[in-house]
Amino acid sequence: MIDFKNLAKKYDTPLYVYDFDLIENNFKDLKEAFKARKSLICYAVKANSNLSVLKKLNSLGSGADCVSIGEIKRALLAGIPKYKIVFSGVGKKDSEIEEALKLDILFINLESEAEMLRVEEIARKLGKKARISIRVNPNIDPKTHPYISTGLHENKFGVEIDVAKRMYLKAHRSSFLEPVGIHFHIGSQLTELEPIKEASQIVADLTKSLIKIGIDIKFFDVGGGLGIKYKDEKTIKPYDYAQAIFSTLKGLDVTVVCEPGRFLVGNAGYFLTKVLYEKISGKKRFIIVDGGMNDLLRPSLYNAYHRVEVVGKKGDESLADVVGPVCESGDFFAKDRLLPKTEHNDLIVIYSAGAYGFVMSSNYNSRPRVAEVAIENKNDRIIRQRESFEDLIAKEVDFI
Ligand code: LLP
C-alpha cells in the first residue's frame, strides 16, 4: 500500500506518483508473453517520458518508440541503445530526419510517400542508407475512442496497402533506403482482440508477399494500444495478445516489435490533489481541488474516466463533481461520483494517471508544472522538481 498522505506531506500537491515496481512487473509480463518468438519491446515514450521512467525501462531491456527528436534524445540519455530505438510519427521535420539518420537508430517508420522522398533525399545528402519501415493502415475499426483510433482510412496515419506496396518496391530499388520493417498501429486503449488479429493478418499477408519478391522484412512492428482497466473494462491479457499476433505469423521469420505505452505505465501512476473547498450550486455539489486540467487533461479532452478516492474517508456519500481551479468549465476530473463529505486539505487520489498524464500537462493559467515522485522497493524519491515561477518565465524576453 502506498502511503499517499505521507507523500503529499513530504512533496506537497498536486503531485504525480509512479510505482516503479509495478512498471517492472508489467514489462516482465509482456516480455514473457512474447517469449516464444524473437521480440523487442519499444516503450512508447510519449506515454510518460520522464528520464527516470525511461532509465527504469532500459534496465529491464526495453527499447523506445519515439515520435520526435526530443523523445529520441531522452531515450538515449536514459541509456537506451540506438539499435533499440524506432522513430514514428506522421510529420517529421527534415532536421529531425537528419538527426535520426546521423544517430543511426534501428529504423524510421514512414507514414507517406512524400515522407519517403524526404528521407531518401536526406540519406543521399548524408551518404547513408536509411533503414525504414512503412506504417500500413489496415482499415480496421479498433473500437476505441475516436480521438485515439488510428487504423481507419479516415484517420491521418499510415498508408493504404497498395500505396505501401508501391513504396516498398521503390525503396527496394533505392541506393539510399533499406526497407527492414513493416508497421501498423490501429489505436490506443484497445480492449478487443479481434481487430488486432485482423490487422495483424492483413499486414502479415503483405509481409509474405514482400519477402517473396526479395524484400527482406526483418521487423514486424505491431504498434502499441493494449488497453488497461480505468473502471470496469475487460482488458486483453498479454499472453492472448501475443498469441493472436503469432497466429498470423506462421512461416515468417521476423522479430516482433511492440510499442506499448499505457500498458506499462498507466496503472502505475497516481495523481494526488488536495481539496480546497466544497460548494453547492443549485442541485450540484462541487469539490474544488488544487490540481487542474492543465495537470491532467484526459478527463477534459476525452471525457476519460479515472477512479477518484478521498484518502481515509468513507460514508456520508453523495454525488459530486471534482473540479480544478482553471478558468474553464471543462476543467474537471470526475462528474457525478459518489464521494464522502470533504474538508479543506483532504487528500484525493486520481488513479491510472501514469500514462498521458504529466506529459500532456501545460502551464495554462500560469500554473507551474507539478512534481513527479517514484516509489521503488518501498522508497520514494523525487524524479522531477516542481516548477517555480522563475521556470514559468525563463524563456520570455523583451518585457522589461
Ligand atoms: N505506437 C504508436 C504509433 C502510437 O501512435 C501510440 C500512441 C503508441 C504506440 C502507444 O499506444 P499505447 O500503448 O499507449 O496505447 N493521449 C491519449 C493516447 C494517445 C495515443 C497516441 N498514440 C490518451 O490519453 O488516451
Boltz pocket constraint, residues with backbone or C-beta under 6 A from the ligand:
constraints:
  - pocket:
      binder: B
      contacts: [[A, 44], [A, 47], [A, 65], [A, 88], [A, 147], [A, 148], [A, 185], [A, 187], [A, 188], [A, 189], [A, 190], [A, 223], [A, 224], [A, 225], [A, 226], [A, 259], [A, 260], [A, 261], [A, 262], [A, 263], [A, 298], [A, 302], [A, 355], [A, 356]]
      max_distance: 6.0
